[in-house]
């Protein structure tokens, strides 16, 4: 028998994950059967079960893939001195994440925001998935914390703020923006970027007063 190339195996795995993501986003995790996934991916049961044992493994793989790519992007930013400003960094990473899944559409809308909501819901019932999510977000938080330390070393951010507090806040902004897209429809990442740029440009009252007195 001819050996199957790694490229073929990767493409087949991608086909299965994308099909499952569409099903989960459209109908939710519990209302989706493996038969639905087979139909969406247009593959036989044998082809799918060669890669994944069931729905739990599928959704776990989807979550791990997304959070892994986000973590890698932030870890790349850590290597820069100083790291890109928060508005640019968030727009770049989120834009890349959304663009990688822009072909997945449900009812004329991007499927990814809906999928995120479905995953959050499932974590309330599925401890294994909740663990994957906690570990994934933990690694993203750690990377963000290092970025904040880079800002502080460069004098771009106050040194008296705990890096993890900033990391949690930035993650909350991104997750909230994704949730809004699920509720209210798509919006370009520039919306979030502009908002963050405006917020980070604010000065506290003492600084602003001091500036006017110096003028």
The 8 nearest C-alpha neighbors of each residue, nearest first, counted from 0:
[[1, 2, 3, 4, 7, 5, 8, 46],
 [2, 0, 3, 4, 7, 5, 8, 6],
 [1, 3, 4, 0, 5, 7, 8, 6],
 [2, 4, 1, 7, 5, 8, 6, 0],
 [5, 3, 7, 6, 2, 8, 9, 1],
 [6, 4, 8, 7, 9, 3, 10, 2],
 [5, 7, 9, 4, 8, 10, 3, 11],
 [6, 8, 10, 4, 5, 9, 11, 3],
 [7, 9, 5, 11, 6, 10, 12, 4],
 [8, 10, 12, 6, 11, 7, 5, 13],
 [11, 9, 13, 7, 12, 8, 6, 14],
 [12, 10, 14, 8, 13, 9, 7, 15],
 [11, 13, 9, 15, 14, 10, 8, 16],
 [14, 12, 10, 16, 11, 15, 17, 9],
 [15, 13, 11, 17, 12, 16, 40, 18],
 [14, 16, 18, 12, 13, 17, 40, 19],
 [17, 15, 19, 13, 18, 14, 20, 12],
 [18, 16, 20, 14, 19, 15, 13, 21],
 [17, 19, 40, 15, 39, 21, 16, 20],
 [18, 20, 22, 16, 36, 21, 17, 23],
 [21, 19, 17, 23, 22, 18, 24, 16],
 [20, 22, 24, 18, 19, 23, 25, 17],
 [21, 23, 19, 25, 20, 24, 26, 31],
 [22, 24, 27, 28, 20, 26, 25, 21],
 [25, 23, 114, 21, 113, 22, 27, 110],
 [24, 26, 22, 23, 21, 27, 105, 110],
 [27, 25, 23, 30, 24, 22, 31, 28],
 [28, 26, 23, 30, 24, 29, 117, 25],
 [27, 29, 23, 31, 30, 26, 117, 121],
 [30, 28, 31, 27, 32, 26, 23, 121],
 [29, 31, 27, 28, 26, 32, 23, 22],
 [32, 30, 29, 28, 26, 35, 27, 22],
 [33, 31, 35, 34, 30, 36, 29, 54],
 [32, 34, 36, 35, 37, 54, 31, 53],
 [33, 35, 37, 32, 36, 38, 44, 31],
 [36, 34, 32, 38, 33, 37, 39, 31],
 [35, 37, 33, 39, 19, 34, 38, 18],
 [38, 36, 34, 40, 42, 35, 39, 41],
 [37, 39, 41, 35, 36, 40, 34, 42],
 [38, 40, 36, 18, 41, 37, 35, 22],
 [41, 39, 18, 37, 42, 38, 15, 36],
 [42, 40, 38, 39, 37, 43, 36, 18],
 [43, 41, 37, 40, 46, 44, 38, 47],
 [42, 44, 46, 45, 37, 47, 41, 38],
 [43, 45, 47, 46, 48, 37, 42, 34],
 [44, 46, 48, 43, 47, 49, 42, 50],
 [45, 47, 43, 49, 44, 48, 42, 50],
 [48, 46, 44, 49, 45, 50, 51, 43],
 [49, 47, 51, 50, 45, 52, 46, 44],
 [48, 50, 47, 46, 45, 51, 52, 44],
 [51, 49, 48, 47, 12, 52, 46, 15],
 [52, 50, 48, 53, 56, 49, 47, 57],
 [51, 53, 48, 56, 50, 54, 49, 57],
 [54, 52, 56, 55, 51, 57, 33, 48],
 [55, 53, 57, 56, 58, 33, 52, 32],
 [56, 54, 57, 58, 53, 59, 128, 52],
 [55, 57, 59, 54, 53, 58, 51, 60],
 [58, 56, 54, 60, 59, 55, 51, 61],
 [57, 59, 61, 60, 55, 56, 54, 62],
 [58, 60, 56, 62, 57, 61, 128, 55],
 [59, 61, 63, 57, 58, 62, 64, 56],
 [62, 60, 58, 64, 59, 63, 57, 65],
 [61, 63, 59, 65, 64, 60, 66, 58],
 [64, 62, 60, 66, 61, 65, 67, 59],
 [63, 65, 67, 61, 62, 66, 60, 68],
 [66, 64, 62, 68, 67, 63, 61, 69],
 [67, 65, 69, 63, 68, 135, 64, 70],
 [66, 68, 64, 70, 65, 69, 63, 71],
 [67, 69, 71, 65, 66, 70, 64, 72],
 [70, 68, 66, 72, 67, 71, 65, 73],
 [71, 69, 139, 67, 73, 72, 68, 66],
 [72, 70, 74, 68, 69, 73, 75, 67],
 [71, 73, 69, 75, 70, 74, 68, 92],
 [74, 72, 76, 70, 75, 71, 142, 77],
 [73, 75, 71, 77, 76, 72, 142, 70],
 [76, 74, 72, 73, 77, 78, 71, 79],
 [75, 77, 73, 74, 78, 79, 82, 72],
 [78, 76, 74, 146, 75, 79, 82, 145],
 [77, 79, 76, 75, 80, 74, 82, 81],
 [80, 78, 82, 81, 76, 77, 75, 83],
 [81, 79, 82, 78, 149, 77, 153, 83],
 [80, 82, 79, 149, 153, 150, 83, 77],
 [81, 83, 79, 80, 76, 77, 146, 149],
 [82, 84, 88, 87, 85, 81, 76, 79],
 [85, 83, 87, 86, 88, 82, 150, 81],
 [86, 84, 88, 87, 89, 83, 195, 196],
 [87, 85, 192, 195, 89, 196, 88, 84],
 [88, 86, 90, 85, 84, 89, 91, 83],
 [87, 89, 85, 91, 90, 86, 83, 84],
 [90, 88, 92, 86, 91, 87, 93, 85],
 [91, 89, 87, 93, 88, 94, 92, 192],
 [90, 92, 88, 94, 89, 93, 87, 95],
 [93, 91, 95, 89, 94, 90, 88, 96],
 [94, 92, 96, 90, 95, 91, 89, 97],
 [93, 95, 91, 97, 92, 96, 90, 98],
 [96, 94, 98, 92, 93, 97, 99, 91],
 [97, 95, 93, 99, 94, 98, 92, 100],
 [96, 98, 94, 100, 99, 95, 101, 93],
 [99, 97, 101, 95, 100, 96, 94, 102],
 [98, 100, 96, 97, 101, 95, 102, 94],
 [101, 99, 98, 97, 102, 103, 111, 96],
 [100, 102, 98, 103, 99, 97, 109, 104],
 [101, 103, 100, 104, 109, 99, 98, 110],
 [104, 102, 101, 110, 100, 109, 21, 105],
 [103, 105, 109, 110, 108, 107, 102, 106],
 [104, 106, 110, 108, 107, 109, 25, 103],
 [107, 105, 108, 104, 25, 109, 110, 103],
 [106, 108, 105, 104, 109, 110, 103, 184],
 [109, 107, 104, 105, 106, 110, 185, 184],
 [110, 108, 104, 111, 103, 105, 101, 112],
 [109, 111, 104, 105, 113, 103, 112, 24],
 [110, 112, 114, 113, 109, 115, 100, 103],
 [113, 111, 181, 115, 114, 177, 110, 180],
 [114, 112, 24, 116, 181, 115, 111, 110],
 [113, 115, 24, 111, 117, 112, 116, 110],
 [114, 116, 118, 112, 113, 117, 111, 119],
 [117, 115, 119, 113, 114, 118, 120, 112],
 [116, 118, 114, 120, 115, 119, 27, 121],
 [119, 117, 121, 115, 120, 116, 114, 122],
 [118, 120, 116, 122, 117, 121, 115, 123],
 [121, 119, 117, 118, 122, 123, 116, 124],
 [120, 122, 118, 123, 124, 119, 125, 117],
 [123, 121, 129, 125, 119, 124, 120, 128],
 [124, 122, 121, 120, 125, 119, 129, 126],
 [125, 123, 122, 121, 126, 120, 129, 128],
 [126, 124, 122, 128, 127, 121, 123, 129],
 [125, 127, 129, 128, 130, 122, 124, 123],
 [128, 126, 130, 129, 125, 131, 122, 59],
 [127, 129, 131, 130, 126, 125, 122, 59],
 [128, 130, 122, 126, 132, 127, 131, 133],
 [131, 129, 133, 127, 128, 132, 134, 126],
 [132, 130, 128, 134, 129, 133, 135, 127],
 [131, 133, 135, 129, 130, 134, 136, 128],
 [134, 132, 130, 136, 135, 131, 137, 129],
 [133, 135, 137, 131, 132, 136, 130, 138],
 [136, 134, 132, 137, 138, 133, 66, 131],
 [135, 137, 139, 133, 138, 134, 140, 132],
 [136, 138, 134, 140, 135, 139, 133, 141],
 [137, 139, 141, 135, 136, 140, 142, 134],
 [138, 140, 70, 136, 142, 141, 137, 143],
 [141, 139, 143, 137, 138, 142, 166, 136],
 [140, 142, 144, 138, 139, 143, 137, 145],
 [141, 143, 139, 145, 144, 140, 74, 73],
 [144, 142, 146, 140, 166, 145, 141, 139],
 [143, 145, 162, 141, 147, 163, 142, 146],
 [146, 144, 148, 142, 143, 147, 149, 77],
 [145, 147, 143, 149, 77, 144, 148, 82],
 [148, 146, 150, 144, 149, 145, 162, 151],
 [147, 149, 151, 145, 146, 150, 152, 144],
 [148, 150, 146, 152, 147, 151, 81, 153],
 [151, 149, 155, 147, 153, 148, 156, 152],
 [152, 150, 156, 148, 154, 153, 149, 158],
 [151, 153, 149, 154, 150, 148, 155, 158],
 [152, 154, 150, 151, 155, 81, 149, 156],
 [155, 153, 151, 152, 156, 150, 157, 158],
 [156, 154, 150, 153, 151, 157, 152, 149],
 [157, 155, 151, 150, 154, 158, 147, 153],
 [158, 156, 159, 160, 151, 155, 154, 150],
 [157, 159, 151, 160, 156, 154, 161, 152],
 [158, 160, 157, 161, 156, 151, 162, 148],
 [161, 159, 158, 162, 157, 164, 165, 156],
 [160, 162, 164, 163, 159, 165, 158, 144],
 [163, 161, 144, 165, 164, 147, 160, 166],
 [164, 162, 166, 144, 165, 161, 167, 140],
 [165, 163, 167, 166, 161, 162, 168, 160],
 [164, 166, 168, 162, 163, 167, 169, 161],
 [167, 165, 163, 143, 169, 164, 168, 140],
 [168, 166, 170, 164, 165, 169, 171, 163],
 [167, 169, 171, 165, 166, 170, 164, 172],
 [168, 170, 172, 166, 171, 167, 165, 173],
 [169, 171, 167, 173, 172, 168, 174, 166],
 [170, 172, 168, 174, 169, 173, 175, 167],
 [173, 171, 169, 175, 170, 174, 176, 168],
 [172, 174, 176, 170, 175, 171, 177, 169],
 [175, 173, 177, 171, 176, 172, 170, 178],
 [176, 174, 178, 172, 173, 177, 171, 179],
 [175, 177, 173, 179, 174, 178, 172, 180],
 [178, 176, 174, 180, 179, 175, 112, 173],
 [177, 179, 175, 181, 180, 176, 174, 112],
 [180, 178, 182, 176, 181, 177, 183, 175],
 [179, 181, 184, 185, 177, 183, 178, 182],
 [180, 182, 112, 178, 113, 179, 184, 183],
 [183, 181, 179, 180, 184, 178, 113, 112],
 [184, 182, 180, 179, 181, 185, 178, 186],
 [183, 185, 180, 181, 182, 186, 179, 108],
 [186, 184, 180, 187, 183, 108, 109, 181],
 [185, 187, 180, 188, 184, 190, 189, 183],
 [188, 186, 189, 190, 185, 191, 94, 192],
 [187, 189, 190, 191, 90, 94, 192, 186],
 [188, 190, 192, 187, 191, 193, 90, 186],
 [189, 191, 188, 193, 192, 187, 194, 186],
 [192, 190, 194, 188, 189, 193, 195, 176],
 [191, 193, 189, 86, 195, 190, 194, 90],
 [194, 192, 196, 190, 191, 195, 189, 197],
 [195, 193, 191, 197, 196, 192, 198, 190],
 [194, 196, 198, 192, 86, 197, 193, 199],
 [197, 195, 193, 199, 194, 86, 198, 192],
 [198, 196, 194, 200, 195, 199, 193, 201],
 [199, 197, 195, 200, 196, 201, 194, 193],
 [198, 200, 196, 201, 197, 195, 202, 86],
 [199, 201, 197, 198, 196, 202, 195, 194],
 [202, 200, 199, 198, 203, 197, 196, 207],
 [203, 201, 207, 206, 204, 200, 205, 199],
 [202, 204, 206, 205, 207, 201, 208, 200],
 [205, 203, 207, 206, 208, 202, 209, 201],
 [206, 204, 208, 207, 203, 209, 202, 210],
 [207, 205, 209, 203, 204, 208, 210, 202],
 [206, 208, 204, 210, 209, 205, 202, 203],
 [209, 207, 205, 211, 210, 206, 204, 212],
 [208, 210, 206, 212, 207, 211, 205, 213],
 [209, 211, 207, 213, 208, 212, 206, 214],
 [210, 212, 214, 208, 213, 209, 207, 206],
 [213, 211, 209, 214, 210, 208, 207, 206],
 [214, 212, 210, 211, 209, 208, 207, 206],
 [213, 211, 212, 210, 209, 208, 207, 206]]
